[in-house]
Amino acid sequence: MTTWQGWQQFVRTPTPAPPAPDAPARSIEERLAYHSAFVTVRTPAIDTLATSVRTLMVLGRYQQTTARPSLILTGPAAAGKTTALLHVGRTCHLAHTRTAPPPGKPSDIQVPVAYVLVPPGATAKILATEFARYLGIPITARMTQAQITESVCHTYNQTGIRLVLIDEIHRVNPRTTTGAETADLIKDLTERIQATFVYAGIDVTQTPLFSGVRGAQLAGRASLIQCGPLPARLGNKHPFTDTITDLENALDLHHHKPGTLPRHTTYLHQRTAGRIGSLTRLIRQAAITAIHDGTERITKTALDAIRLDHHAETTNQTRTRTPNRRTPH
């Protein structure tokens, strides 16, 4: 997805959908593939991000003199940041496709969204090259960073990019010389490319990105959206239970009884620490196992048998471990 061709394939590929009530039964291989990809459940973070992006794109549409306001999506690992980022990017792309007139010739093709991944330890030149690679902008080894950046800004504006998604932004460390130059490049791009920038990274507020002069500039231009674990209860709402229900309704298992998973909300919240990434992985693995062993349903016993990501497992062990206390005599 870090190239225009790959991104187009991503947005044009139909999203997985649960079987229609009157549809013929799908084969085992079809159902295994379905649960492997699975549906994207709209979480509060996705809704907040979608609304904020739509507003900021309108707000910055005609802004010319300074960098447009941007967004930072932050939170722990497995909290669904990249999923939210890609979902909003896909929505923006498809909305543009529906309203934009068809191109008269190849040079008229508009590119509404760019998705760039920050490489580990990226220098400013490497990151500028990643921006160029997305659109297939020709560059040579002899080109300087300034030349690559100039080509990127010109081409991005010419192709009409309106939304730039930058993932893994926490990899930029402005406290190092290399990181400082990379942070300066990003600032330069936001001022020269006529688009709204959205960043996603792990616990960004706890990284050097928000420290010093450069951090103050970023904090002064970017709104922060937290993509944290889903709470078991929020006022009168139960977002974690609602998410479990949505995931269960999307299952394609022959003998699974609706309402089974929501009854285990407390267990599932403790097991996954409320992280949407860990929750969807647990349910997907359980569904695939249920198809393989022929049970065609998910039970708590089946969930117990599945090993999750190390972070979720260690968090669960910490929460459930009871200290051995001796009663004083």
C-alpha positions in Angstrom: 0.0 0.0 0.0 3.0 2.3 0.1 2.8 2.7 -3.7 0.0 4.2 -5.7 -0.6 0.9 -7.6 -0.8 -1.0 -4.3 -3.0 1.6 -2.7 -5.5 1.4 -5.6 -5.6 -2.4 -5.3 -6.3 -2.0 -1.6 -9.2 0.5 -2.0 -10.7 -1.4 -5.0 -10.7 -4.8 -3.3 -14.1 -5.4 -1.8 -14.0 -5.4 2.0 -14.9 -8.8 3.6 -18.6 -9.0 4.4 -20.6 -11.6 6.5 -22.8 -13.9 4.5 -26.3 -12.7 3.7 -29.1 -14.7 5.4 -30.4 -16.1 2.1 -26.9 -16.7 0.5 -25.7 -20.2 -0.3 -23.2 -21.7 2.2 -19.6 -20.8 1.5 -16.9 -23.5 1.1 -14.4 -24.2 3.9 -11.7 -22.4 2.0 -13.9 -19.4 1.4 -14.8 -19.2 5.1 -11.1 -19.6 6.2 -10.1 -16.8 3.9 -13.0 -14.7 5.2 -12.0 -15.1 8.8 -8.4 -14.5 8.0 -9.2 -11.0 6.5 -12.4 -10.4 8.4 -14.5 -7.3 8.8 -13.4 -3.9 10.1 -15.6 -2.9 13.1 -16.2 0.8 13.5 -14.7 1.8 16.9 -15.0 5.2 18.6 -11.5 6.0 17.4 -12.4 5.3 13.8 -15.5 7.5 14.1 -13.6 10.3 15.8 -10.8 10.2 13.2 -13.2 10.1 10.3 -15.1 13.2 11.5 -11.9 15.1 12.4 -10.3 14.4 9.0 -13.4 15.4 7.1 -13.5 18.7 9.0 -9.8 19.5 8.7 -9.8 18.8 5.0 -12.5 21.4 4.5 -10.8 23.8 7.0 -7.5 23.7 5.1 -8.8 23.5 1.6 -8.1 27.1 0.7 -5.3 27.8 3.1 -2.2 29.0 1.3 0.2 30.8 3.7 0.9 28.3 6.5 0.8 24.6 7.1 -2.7 23.2 7.3 -3.9 21.8 10.6 -3.1 18.1 11.1 -4.0 15.1 13.2 -2.0 12.6 15.3 -3.5 9.2 16.1 -1.7 7.8 19.1 -2.0 4.9 21.4 -0.5 1.6 22.5 0.4 -1.3 20.2 -2.5 -3.4 19.0 -5.0 -0.6 19.6 -6.2 -0.4 16.0 -4.3 2.8 14.9 -3.2 1.5 11.4 -6.7 0.0 10.8 -8.3 3.3 11.6 -5.8 5.2 9.4 -6.4 2.9 6.4 -10.2 2.8 6.9 -10.3 6.6 6.8 -7.9 6.7 3.8 -10.1 4.2 1.9 -13.2 6.2 2.7 -11.6 9.5 1.5 -10.4 7.8 -1.7 -13.8 6.3 -2.6 -15.6 9.5 -1.8 -13.3 11.4 -4.2 -13.8 8.7 -6.9 -17.6 9.0 -6.7 -17.5 12.8 -7.1 -14.5 13.5 -9.4 -15.1 13.6 -13.1 -13.5 10.8 -15.1 -10.0 11.7 -16.4 -9.9 12.7 -20.1 -6.3 11.5 -20.5 -3.8 9.6 -18.3 -2.2 12.9 -17.2 -5.5 14.0 -15.7 -5.6 11.2 -13.2 -6.1 12.5 -9.6 -4.5 10.9 -6.6 -6.5 11.8 -3.5 -4.6 9.9 -0.8 -1.0 9.0 -0.1 0.1 6.4 2.4 3.7 6.5 3.6 5.4 4.3 6.2 8.4 5.8 8.1 11.3 3.3 7.8 13.3 2.6 11.0 16.1 5.1 11.4 15.0 7.0 8.4 17.1 9.9 7.3 15.4 12.9 5.7 16.5 11.8 2.2 15.2 8.2 2.8 11.9 9.5 3.9 11.7 11.9 0.9 12.5 8.9 -1.3 9.6 7.0 0.3 7.3 9.9 -0.7 8.6 9.8 -4.2 8.3 6.0 -4.4 4.6 6.2 -3.6 3.9 8.0 -6.9 6.7 6.4 -8.8 8.6 9.7 -9.2 11.9 8.9 -10.9 14.9 9.7 -8.8 18.6 8.9 -9.1 21.4 8.3 -6.6 22.9 11.7 -7.5 19.9 13.7 -6.6 20.1 15.7 -3.3 17.4 15.7 -0.7 16.4 19.1 -1.8 15.9 18.0 -5.4 13.9 15.0 -4.3 11.7 17.1 -2.0 11.1 19.6 -4.8 10.0 16.9 -7.2 7.8 15.3 -4.5 6.0 18.6 -3.6 5.5 19.5 -7.3 4.1 16.1 -8.2 1.9 15.7 -5.2 0.3 19.1 -5.8 -0.1 18.4 -9.6 -1.8 15.0 -8.9 -4.2 16.6 -6.4 -3.3 14.7 -3.3 -5.6 16.0 -0.5 -4.8 13.6 2.3 -1.3 12.3 3.4 -1.2 9.4 5.9 2.1 8.9 7.6 2.3 5.7 9.7 4.9 4.7 12.4 5.7 8.4 13.1 7.1 7.4 16.5 10.2 6.2 14.6 11.3 9.8 14.2 13.5 11.0 17.0 14.2 14.8 16.8 16.8 14.5 19.6 19.3 12.9 17.1 20.8 14.8 14.2 19.2 12.4 11.7 15.8 12.5 13.4 15.9 16.3 13.6 16.5 16.6 9.9 13.7 14.1 9.2 11.3 16.1 11.5 12.2 19.3 9.6 11.5 17.6 6.3 8.0 16.6 7.5 7.4 20.2 8.5 8.6 21.4 5.1 6.3 19.0 3.3 3.2 20.0 5.4 3.9 23.6 4.3 4.4 22.9 0.6 2.0 20.1 -0.1 -1.6 21.3 -0.3 -3.0 18.4 1.8 -4.1 17.5 5.2 -1.5 15.3 7.1 -2.5 12.6 9.5 0.1 10.8 11.5 -0.1 7.5 13.5 2.3 6.1 16.0 2.8 4.3 19.3 2.4 6.5 22.4 3.5 9.6 20.4 3.1 11.9 23.4 5.7 9.9 25.3 8.3 10.2 22.5 10.7 13.1 21.8 8.4 14.2 19.0 6.6 16.5 21.4 9.7 17.9 23.1 11.8 20.9 22.3 11.2 23.5 19.7 10.3 21.1 17.0 7.9 19.3 19.3 6.2 22.6 20.2 5.7 23.3 16.5 4.1 19.9 15.9 1.9 20.2 19.0 0.8 23.6 18.0 -0.5 22.4 14.6 -1.7 18.9 15.3 -4.8 17.7 17.1 -4.4 14.5 19.1 -6.7 11.6 18.9 -6.3 8.8 21.4 -6.7 5.2 20.1 -6.5 3.4 23.4 -8.0 0.2 24.8 -11.8 0.0 24.7 -13.3 0.5 28.1 -15.6 -2.1 29.4 -18.0 0.7 30.3 -18.2 4.4 29.4 -21.1 6.1 31.2 -24.2 4.3 30.1 -22.5 2.8 27.1 -20.6 -0.5 26.8 -18.2 0.0 23.8 -16.3 -3.2 24.4 -19.4 -5.3 24.6 -20.8 -3.6 21.5 -17.6 -4.4 19.6 -17.8 -8.1 20.6 -21.4 -8.2 19.4 -20.4 -6.7 16.1 -17.6 -9.2 15.6 -19.8 -12.1 16.6 -22.5 -11.0 14.2 -19.9 -11.2 11.4 -18.9 -14.8 12.1 -19.5 -17.4 9.4 -19.8 -20.5 11.6 -22.5 -23.1 11.2 -23.2 -23.9 14.9 -22.2 -20.8 16.7 -25.0 -19.5 19.0 -25.5 -15.7 18.9 -24.9 -14.1 22.3 -22.2 -16.5 23.4 -19.3 -14.1 23.1 -21.0 -11.0 24.8 -21.6 -13.2 27.8 -17.8 -13.5 28.2 -17.2 -9.7 28.0 -15.4 -9.6 31.3 -13.1 -12.5 30.4 -12.4 -11.1 26.9 -11.6 -7.6 28.3 -9.2 -9.1 30.8 -7.7 -11.4 28.2 -7.0 -8.7 25.7 -6.7 -5.6 27.9 -9.4 -4.0 25.8 -7.2 -3.8 22.7 -9.1 -4.1 19.5 -6.2 -5.7 17.7 -5.8 -8.5 20.3 -9.6 -9.0 20.4 -10.1 -9.4 16.7 -7.0 -11.7 16.5 -8.4 -13.9 19.3 -11.8 -14.2 17.7 -10.4 -14.8 14.2 -8.1 -17.5 15.4 -10.9 -19.2 17.4 -13.2 -19.1 14.3 -10.5 -20.6 12.1 -9.9 -23.3 14.7 -13.6 -24.0 14.9 -13.7 -24.6 11.2 -10.7 -26.8 11.2 -11.8 -29.1 14.1 -15.4 -29.2 12.8 -17.1 -27.8 16.0 -18.2 -24.6 14.1 -18.6 -22.6 17.2 -16.6 -20.6 19.6 -16.6 -21.4 23.3 -14.7 -20.1 26.3 -12.7 -23.4 26.3 -11.7 -22.8 22.7 -10.7 -19.2 23.5 -8.6 -20.4 26.5 -6.6 -22.7 24.2 -5.4 -19.9 21.9 -2.2 -18.1 22.5 -2.4 -14.4 21.8 0.4 -11.9 21.1 3.0 -11.7 23.9 2.0 -8.3 25.0 -1.6 -9.3 25.6 -0.6 -12.5 27.3 1.9 -10.9 29.7 -0.6 -8.1 30.5 -3.3 -10.7 31.3 -0.9 -12.6 33.5 0.0 -9.4 35.4 -3.7 -8.6 36.0 -4.7 -12.1 37.1 -1.7 -12.9 39.3 -2.6 -12.9 42.9 0.2 -12.0 45.3 1.1 -14.5 48.0 0.5 -12.7 51.2 1.0 -14.2 54.6 -1.3 -13.3 57.4 0.7 -11.6 60.2 0.7 -13.4 63.5 
